[in-house]
């Protein structure tokens, strides 16, 4: 029986009785409540991340075309793992597919995306939860990001960003925010920054190097993308080399890194359907990956979530549409110096186009922010 037949067989099982449904829902609710309570904890007791994880946070912020302003000024040193999550509540379901079934279903359903056009365009919303300076409540900061990468060698790549504003994270946080006087700006002396509640103006940075995209410092040129392996074994070998080259002799959790950079590859780069399927089949048998059931992503879309817990201090969740194989969001939570850091990237569009980017007035070269 092939993979697709196994999925069909699983999905065609006779529905359970109402009593079984009720018991299953109760178990699912109990299973998910504990990790969610950890995520929103005001005083996390998670251990400090290692130096390696802090370095990974800095490297992970470089993934995109141009790599500038992805989460705005506030996220300069705080992006952790891939990106991370608010606390979307999982949708209750009668039966939860295993992580293997989720990835195999996505691999067998992966659709081919357009491959012709002048630019490859990725549109996403990046978000981050952070404490207020006085630690009395948490805030959510979001940024719209567009990456325009030219097909032609030597062409100019663009990243266009716009801060979408800052709001209290939950109704409970909103009450604490109002009790604090409903401030519209927050100054963090230790980070030497001030954040504002109002949306910012659009700005763009450009890159003329011909290498606007990297995966853990590995340039993802058109030639490199075409040469990506299309088998799960080949993809595992490729990603292990990327991790080894990126970290050198530094000890790392290889399975965690392979999961992180594999899912990042399908979310952030113009890879073929065959490459996406290879990543999914690789993740289907990757030790440590667990199914988290049906969830709602940060943009309100329903998808299947799979996660990887790296020790007690870091969690990563990847949400995808198993009917099309399209990645939806990558989310994570981590503890650093006593602060819980949560962030996410939710992709709204991955496509090729012959259109030109709608560039804002504020522009600057890479590594020299417009503001």
C-alpha positions in Angstrom: 0.0 0.0 0.0 1.5 3.4 -1.0 1.5 6.5 1.2 -1.6 8.0 -0.4 -3.5 4.8 0.0 -2.6 4.7 3.7 -3.9 8.2 4.2 -7.1 7.3 2.4 -7.5 4.2 4.5 -7.0 6.3 7.7 -9.5 8.9 6.7 -12.1 6.3 5.7 -12.3 4.6 9.1 -15.8 4.3 10.5 -16.7 7.4 12.7 -16.4 6.8 16.4 -19.4 6.7 18.8 -20.4 10.0 20.6 -18.9 8.7 23.8 -15.5 8.1 22.1 -15.8 11.6 20.5 -16.4 13.2 23.9 -13.5 11.4 25.5 -11.2 12.2 22.7 -12.1 15.9 22.8 -11.5 16.0 26.6 -8.0 14.4 26.1 -7.1 16.8 23.3 -8.1 19.7 25.4 -6.1 18.5 28.3 -3.1 17.8 26.1 -3.0 21.2 24.6 -3.8 23.3 27.6 -0.5 22.5 29.4 1.8 23.8 26.6 -0.4 26.9 26.1 -0.2 27.7 29.8 3.5 27.5 29.5 3.5 29.8 26.6 1.6 32.6 28.3 3.4 32.3 31.6 4.5 35.7 32.9 7.4 34.2 34.9 8.8 31.3 32.8 11.0 28.9 34.6 12.7 27.7 31.4 16.5 27.5 31.5 18.5 30.0 29.7 19.3 29.2 26.0 22.8 28.2 25.2 25.2 30.4 23.3 24.5 28.2 20.3 20.8 29.0 20.4 21.5 32.7 20.7 23.7 32.6 17.7 21.0 30.7 15.9 18.6 33.5 16.7 20.9 36.0 15.0 21.4 33.7 12.0 17.7 32.9 11.6 17.0 36.7 11.2 19.1 36.6 8.0 17.0 34.2 6.0 15.0 36.5 3.8 15.9 38.5 0.7 18.0 41.5 2.0 17.5 40.4 5.6 16.7 43.9 6.8 13.8 45.1 8.9 12.1 41.7 9.0 10.5 42.2 12.4 11.3 45.9 12.6 13.8 47.6 14.9 12.5 45.8 17.9 13.5 42.4 16.6 17.1 43.1 15.8 18.3 40.6 18.5 15.2 38.7 19.4 14.2 36.5 16.5 14.4 33.0 17.8 14.6 29.7 15.8 12.5 30.2 12.7 9.8 32.5 13.9 7.3 32.0 16.7 3.8 32.0 17.9 1.0 33.7 19.7 -1.3 31.2 21.3 -3.8 30.1 18.6 -6.2 27.6 20.1 -6.3 24.3 18.3 -9.6 23.4 16.7 -11.1 20.3 18.3 -11.2 17.3 16.0 -12.4 13.7 16.3 -9.1 12.2 15.4 -5.6 13.8 15.1 -3.4 12.6 12.3 0.1 11.6 13.3 3.0 13.9 12.3 4.0 11.3 9.7 0.5 11.2 8.2 0.4 15.0 8.1 3.7 15.3 6.2 2.9 12.4 3.9 -0.5 13.8 3.0 1.1 17.2 2.3 3.9 15.5 0.2 1.3 13.6 -1.9 -0.9 16.7 -2.4 1.9 19.2 -3.1 0.8 21.3 -6.1 3.0 22.9 -8.6 3.2 26.7 -8.3 3.9 29.1 -11.1 7.5 29.0 -12.2 7.6 31.8 -14.8 7.9 35.5 -14.2 10.4 38.3 -13.7 10.3 38.3 -9.9 9.7 35.7 -7.2 7.5 37.4 -4.6 7.0 36.3 -1.0 4.4 38.2 1.1 4.1 37.6 4.8 3.2 39.0 8.2 5.8 38.7 10.9 4.8 39.1 14.5 6.3 39.1 18.0 5.1 39.1 21.5 7.1 40.9 24.1 6.8 42.2 27.6 6.0 45.8 28.4 9.1 47.6 29.9 7.5 47.3 33.4 6.6 43.6 32.8 2.9 44.3 33.7 1.5 43.0 30.4 2.5 41.7 27.0 2.3 43.3 23.6 2.0 42.0 20.0 4.0 43.7 17.3 3.4 42.9 13.6 5.2 43.8 10.4 4.2 43.3 6.8 7.1 42.0 4.7 7.4 41.7 0.9 10.4 40.1 -0.7 11.0 40.6 -4.5 13.8 38.5 -5.9 14.7 38.9 -9.6 15.1 35.9 -11.8 17.8 37.6 -14.0 21.3 37.4 -12.6 22.5 40.8 -11.4 19.0 42.1 -10.9 18.1 44.3 -8.0 16.2 42.5 -5.2 13.9 44.4 -2.8 12.5 43.9 0.6 9.5 46.2 1.5 8.4 46.4 5.1 5.7 48.3 7.1 5.2 48.2 10.8 1.5 47.5 11.4 1.4 48.7 15.0 1.4 47.3 18.5 -1.5 46.2 20.6 -2.0 44.3 23.9 -1.7 40.6 23.4 -4.8 39.4 25.2 -7.9 40.9 26.9 -6.2 40.4 30.2 -3.2 42.3 28.9 -5.5 45.1 27.6 -6.9 45.5 31.1 -3.4 45.8 32.6 -2.5 48.2 29.7 -5.5 50.5 30.5 -4.6 50.3 34.2 -1.1 51.6 33.3 -2.6 54.6 31.6 -3.1 53.2 28.0 0.4 54.2 26.8 1.0 54.6 23.1 4.8 54.2 23.2 7.2 52.0 25.1 10.9 52.7 25.8 13.3 49.9 26.5 16.5 51.5 28.0 18.5 48.2 27.9 17.8 47.9 24.2 18.0 51.6 23.5 14.7 51.6 21.5 11.2 53.1 21.7 8.3 51.3 20.1 5.1 53.1 19.0 1.5 51.8 18.8 0.8 53.5 15.5 1.6 51.9 12.2 4.7 53.0 10.4 5.3 54.1 6.8 6.4 51.7 4.1 10.1 51.5 3.5 12.4 49.4 1.2 16.0 48.2 1.1 17.7 46.8 -2.0 20.4 44.3 -2.7 22.6 44.2 -5.9 25.0 41.4 -4.8 23.2 38.7 -6.7 23.0 36.7 -3.5 20.0 38.2 -1.7 18.8 35.0 0.0 20.7 32.7 2.4 19.9 29.6 4.4 22.1 29.7 7.5 24.7 31.7 5.6 24.5 29.3 2.6 23.7 31.5 -0.5 20.5 30.3 -2.2 21.3 31.4 -5.7 19.1 30.2 -8.7 21.8 27.6 -9.4 21.7 26.4 -5.8 17.9 26.2 -5.8 17.9 24.1 -9.0 20.4 21.7 -7.6 18.4 21.0 -4.4 17.8 17.2 -3.8 14.3 15.8 -4.5 14.5 12.7 -2.2 14.1 12.7 1.5 17.4 11.0 2.0 19.2 13.5 -0.2 17.4 16.4 1.6 18.5 15.2 5.0 22.1 14.9 3.8 22.0 18.4 2.3 20.5 20.1 5.4 23.0 18.3 7.7 25.8 19.8 5.6 24.2 23.3 5.8 24.0 23.0 9.6 27.5 21.7 9.9 28.9 24.4 7.7 26.9 27.1 9.6 27.8 26.0 13.1 31.2 24.4 12.6 32.4 22.6 15.7 29.6 24.1 17.9 27.4 21.3 19.3 23.8 21.4 18.0 20.7 19.3 18.1 20.8 18.0 14.5 17.2 16.8 14.3 16.0 20.2 15.6 18.1 22.1 13.1 17.1 19.8 10.2 13.4 20.4 11.1 13.9 24.2 11.4 15.8 24.7 8.2 13.8 22.2 6.2 10.5 23.9 7.0 12.2 27.3 6.4 13.3 26.1 3.0 9.7 25.5 1.9 8.4 28.7 3.5 11.0 31.2 2.4 12.4 30.1 -1.0 11.2 29.5 -4.5 11.7 25.7 -4.4 10.0 23.3 -6.7 7.1 21.0 -5.8 9.5 18.1 -5.9 11.7 19.8 -3.3 8.8 20.6 -1.0 7.7 17.0 -1.2 11.2 15.8 -0.3 11.3 18.1 2.7 7.9 16.8 3.9 8.8 13.1 3.4 12.1 13.8 5.3 10.2 15.4 8.2 7.7 12.5 8.2 10.4 10.2 9.7 12.4 12.8 11.6 12.7 11.9 15.3 11.2 14.4 17.7 8.5 15.8 15.4 5.0 15.6 16.9 1.5 16.3 15.5 -0.4 19.2 17.2 -3.7 18.7 15.5 -5.8 21.1 13.5 -5.1 24.8 14.4 -5.8 28.3 13.3 -2.7 30.1 12.2 -1.9 33.8 12.9 -3.8 34.9 9.7 -6.9 33.0 10.7 -6.4 30.0 8.3 -7.0 26.4 9.3 -4.2 24.0 8.9 -2.4 21.0 10.4 0.3 21.8 12.9 3.4 19.8 13.7 5.9 20.8 16.3 9.4 20.2 17.7 10.3 20.6 21.3 14.1 21.3 21.8 14.6 20.7 25.4 12.6 22.7 27.9 13.6 26.2 26.6 12.4 26.2 23.0 9.4 25.2 21.0 8.8 25.4 17.2 5.5 24.9 15.4 5.0 24.6 11.7 1.5 24.9 10.1 0.7 23.7 6.6 -2.3 22.9 4.3 -2.2 19.2 3.7 -4.7 19.5 0.8 -2.2 21.6 -1.3 1.1 21.1 0.5 1.4 24.9 1.0 3.2 26.2 4.1 1.1 28.6 6.1 3.1 29.7 9.2 6.1 29.0 11.3 5.9 29.9 15.0 8.2 29.5 18.1 8.6 30.3 21.7 11.8 30.6 23.7 13.1 31.9 27.1 15.9 34.4 27.2 17.2 36.2 30.3 13.9 35.6 32.1 11.8 36.9 29.2 9.5 34.7 27.1 10.0 35.5 23.5 7.4 34.4 21.0 7.4 35.2 17.3 5.9 34.0 14.0 6.0 34.3 10.3 2.7 33.7 8.4 3.1 33.5 4.6 0.1 34.9 2.6 1.6 34.5 -0.9 4.5 32.7 -2.7 4.5 33.3 -6.5 6.3 34.4 -9.6 5.2 37.6 -11.4 6.1 39.9 -14.3 4.9 42.9 -12.3 7.2 45.5 -10.8 7.2 46.1 -7.0 5.2 49.1 -5.7 8.2 50.8 -4.1 7.8 53.4 -1.3 9.6 56.7 -1.3 11.8 55.7 1.6 14.6 53.5 0.1 18.1 52.5 1.1 20.7 49.8 0.3 21.0 46.7 2.4 22.7 47.0 5.8 21.8 50.7 5.9 18.2 50.9 7.1 16.0 53.5 5.7 15.2 54.9 9.1 
